[in-house]
Amino acid sequence: MLYQRSSQLFAEAEKVIPGGVNSPVRAFKAVGGTPIFVKSAKGAYLYDEDGNRFIDYINSWGPMILGHAYAPVVDAVISRARLGTSFGMPTALETEIAALAVSMVPNIDKIRFVNSGTEACMSAVRLARGFTNKDKIIKFAGCYHGHSDSFLIQAGSGAITFGSPNSPGVTAGTAKDTLLAQYNDIENVADLIAANANEIAAIIVEPVAGNMGCIPPNKGFLEGLRQLCTDYGILLIFDEVMTGFRLARGGVQELYNIKADIVTFGKVIGGGLPVGAFAARAEIMNYLAPIGPVYQAGTLSGNPLAMAAGLAMLKALNEDAAVFERLAAKTAYLAAGIDKVLRANEVDFTINTVGSMISVHFDASAVVDFKTAAKGDNEIFKKFFHGMLDAGIYIAPSAYETWFITDALSYADLDFTIAAVDQVSKTF
């Protein structure tokens, strides 16, 4: 395929935008080459500025669960825009989507809307600290909760050490309150709790990881986290920015029947517009201003366009009981097809799936945490990415990102993708 117009646009963007992009992964640094500039999208397809069409497996990193330009969402946004785009004042729409979200998700009484997943996770941690009157949190290597300071932490020298910043601008003072654990290792978490007795406010986790590829929780891992949090007075925060309203109507809490204390949302809950949210039982949420001491605010929180988009999306998912089964079936079909052709072509790989999330890791061993995800062959992934791109298939330009399946994908699209994997993998 030719990408001449995209290359020109990227050169122009680099002059006025750092790195030419407004989010680093878009720059193709992990895979090489020039990023694709999108002109439009519809259903399961992207169309770039050079006129190329791609089957899309990113879907705006998750929210386009029913396809691009989904008519009920588009119509809702247009209708609301005619009434005004922002007020900075309450609207009835905010209450309507809040009530629907609370009715769909287990174990939450109240929800507050913000503008991004980063903001939701940042606010959830502040709320947990205020509620428990403790300072430290535990996060997991490879789990991404946005770019606020508390989350940009890498491992220290040992299993029970404080973290250290892995981004300039994050202070050592912030880092010392963030403890790093290994995903799917409940004993590691127990050791951290024992070494920091009565100091930990919350454990925050992607209950199904999506930022080191798709990694499911091992049997007993989430249950173990729940028990430890109950035993030691720690709040369990599920970061469901990716998984909320995607893996089930009520997200991972419903899927695995595990109760979190605080849940964060993004992606699907905004229907493609910039929206995040965090939710909990009333006892915890009532610690928020203006009725409680924990301050959180946002001028554009509850923006009517975003609320209209999110409400239309949640209504569609709530009213279609079979949608999550269809998505899981398509994901399983794709995984089985890719598995068959990669085996036939003698490629070392592992495929992980949960519901409508899937990732292909180019290593034969099981991928259960960040260390095992990092064992994948990045050179093979680069060839795979560009081969799929040239075949008209857009996957995440990073080996550490999950693919997201949309209901707009047809089985013909899936067969085309499997055939492309077959051809591309023959070149490894």
Salt bridges, closest charged atoms under 4 A:
ASP56 OD2 - HIS68 NE2 2.65
GLU96 OE2 - LYS315 NZ 3.36
ASP177 OD1 - LYS176 NZ 3.39
GLU199 OE1 - LYS136 NZ 3.10
ASP239 OD2 - HIS145 ND1 2.70
ASP261 OD2 - ARG226 NH2 3.13
ASP261 OD1 - ARG281 NH1 3.10
GLU283 OE1 - ARG281 NE 3.09
ASP320 OD2 - ARG326 NH2 2.67
ASP339 OD1 - ARG343 NE 2.67
GLU379 OE2 - LYS382 NZ 3.28
ASP407 OD2 - ARG326 NH2 2.76
ASP407 OD1 - LYS330 NZ 3.40
ASP422 OD1 - LYS426 NZ 2.68
